[in-house]
Amino acid sequence: MRIKILAVVTLCLFAAAAALAQEEIVGAGTPGYVPLFTGYHRVGNSNIFQSPTGNIGIGTTNPLFPLHIFSSNTFPPLGQDFPVALFVETPVSVNSGCAGCAIIGIEGLVSAGSGNVIAVDGVTVSPEGVGVLGNFRSTNGQGGGGVIGQTISTSGYFSYGARGDALGTTGYSVGVFGSAFSPDGLAAYFVNRAMGDIVKGAVSHGYSPDTTVFRVDGTGRVFADGGFQPSGADFAESMPVTGDRAQYAAGDLLVIDPTANRRVALAQQPYSTLVAGIYSTKPGLLGTTRKVTESAPQNEVPLAVVGIVPCKVTAENGAIRVGDLLVTSSTSGHAMKGTDRTKMLGAVVGKALEPLEEGKGVVQVLVTLQ
């Protein structure tokens, strides 16, 4: 009896399985759409469309490319800053024993060996948009970056790791722009690890050959065909002063301190042949013996030795007229009009470019030590 019952149960199970296996998948769909299971035995349209040419569209029925994604979502998902049309993520870390290895989220490759080809093209038409954004999210500063451009060319032809073009023929646009928000940061940093030229600037008309007009070589020497036009109008030397630097101010007339090596002090005596120059307000060029990485000592001031600078003056030897030769005076740090020709050899600091009728004041002086 038991054997018969088991046999009947087994037959029922086989029958039920056969019935389920013969149940048809039902539903309706639109030609071209990849089907989506909407139930155990029911299908409908997915969001993926395949055109007659074989192009795949996600969110569009008119895919223009082998894979065309269209998203009208303007709201980011929870916890995210922006809505994204395509997101690729890999949690894999680089093997510590693999020097120089990298994990790549997206790679664009055009395998053609010639022609003007682009592996990745980022395009935006919004006035506030950005074509490509490289975002380095780490805060520890271990050498990563937002965007890296590389070239491995070793030929003599021109190639570049990164390039920025401002193609508009009118308006204000910038080919390459860098900004920094840290007081220790840099908006731009250039290194030539083979000790060649660091920076080269050129001009051209349209697509004519470039003409180099500015260059910084591997020693830091600057070459400029057009010269330099700083906002200051003098050349100054960075010089240490005697005593407390806080006692000195721009416009002071300074002399060589005979009691110290390579130091200057406030002028105190009339017609001093130790006259050295004027404390520059804003040097056009500042000479120094220090390297670019060395900071200036706290006891140095810019001593103008050539050019036009404001200078403290006094009318103690008479009113100063434009063109008067100026010498040291008995008023500390002030110049006066020189009148005694027998004392002026080697004592003249320069020529007055502005008048002073009486008292003390500040006038523009053409520094011409003589």
Buried (B, 14 or more C-beta within 10 A) or exposed (E): EEEEEEEEEEEEEEEEEEEEEEEEEEBEEEEEBEBBEEEEEEBBBBEBBBBEEEBBBBBBEEBEEEEBEBEEEEEEEEEEEEEEEEEEEEEEEEEEEEEEEEEEEEEEEEEEEEEEEEEEEEEEEEEEEEEEEEEEEEEEEEEEEEEEEEEEEEEEEEEEEEEEEEEEEEEEEEEEEEEEEEEEEEEEEEEEEEEEBBEBEEEEEEEEEEEEEBBBBEEEEEEEEEEEEEEBBBBBBBBBBBEEBEEBEBBBBBBBBEEEEEBBBBBBBBBBBBBBBBBBBBBBBBEBEEEEEEEEEEBBBBBBBBBBBBBBBBBBBEEBEEEBBBBBBBBBBBBBBBEEEEBBEEBBBBBBBBBBEEEBBBBBBBBBEE
